Amino acid sequence: MPLWLGLNEACRNPNMRPTSDVACVPKTNRFVQQISSWLSIEKPGVSLSDKVDENVRRREVRYDRERRVRIKWSEDTESLEEVFDRRTIMTVLKMLNTGILKELHGAMKSGKESKIYHGIAPKGEEVAVKIFLTTSNIFRHGRLKYIRGDPRFKDIPHDTTSLVDQWASKEYKNLELADHAGISVPKPIHVEKNVLILGFIGKDGVPAPVLREVRLQAATDWYKKIIELIKQLYDKAKLVHGDLSEYNIMIPDGYPVLIDFGQAVTTEHPEARAFLERDIENINHYFEGLNVRTQSPAIRHDDDNRGYCSDFSDKPCCFSDE
């Protein structure tokens, strides 16, 4: 059952404005089933003495049941409310009402800064719905370095919510640049506030594995493919990923797909070179563990300061093997 169908009437009806975040907590069949399971109390292994009053036993069972429900409900609603605050729910509902999104299903991936859900677009195609957490402090403390120096984002918001919105917009714009340049990335479909809709990499609700989860055949060839992708990203899209590793490269059908572009910076960013070196070092470290002979991450600019040079190609914007 789609997650959005579980929203209560105050949330489904755009004319009714909920008075609190709790009023809009999504409730799915799975959620109801979980609650039902918590209410099912197994019989104690040791029977109570016949001398114990039946009312006392019932009160003990009821107290234990209520305590367990309170704990479980607190844990799950806290997790839900971390993502689906009132503002996020209204954003998702707007996408549903305007035909951008048809259905929102269960979570596929959870991280410190976002959660990714499986969704269905109006024509039936699968999509990934990435919801950035407006309650996460990681954007304020760990992500500003990727925004400062980016000529596209000169004004940095002071409040976390606006900063998260800008981060979602940044990832969308980065993916647009990469997609238009022909780089293998999830197709950006729509962004609004802290909600980003992307093309789904996978099939039937199951996301493709990431590099770390795949046993590679011909690892050297895969290494060259990924280095070539990094090179093309710089040369054609004028971007540096900035946080590339074996955890954000998906392997759907024999080719690599780069994901997680929120921190990607343009080649004009003052830290672009340092971020690029780190990306190469991360990939080298992973493939060295697979006994692949890697290229040195040493990088130098060409004479016109337009890019990086390498023995992988005689064209500008490659990596050097010094």
Secondary structure by P-SEA (a helix, b strand, c coil): ccccccccccccccccccccccccccccaaaaaaaaaaaccccccccccccccaaaaaaaaaaaaaaaaaaaaaaaaaaaaacccaaaaaaaaaaaaaccccbbbbbccccccbbbbbbccccbbbbbbbbccccccccccccccccccccccccccccaaaaaaaaaaaaaaaaaaaaaacccccccccccccbbbbcccccccccccccccccccaaaaaaaaaaaaaaaaaacccccccccccccccccccbbbbccccccccccccaaaaaaaaaaaaaaaaaaaaccccccccccccccccbbbccccccccccccc
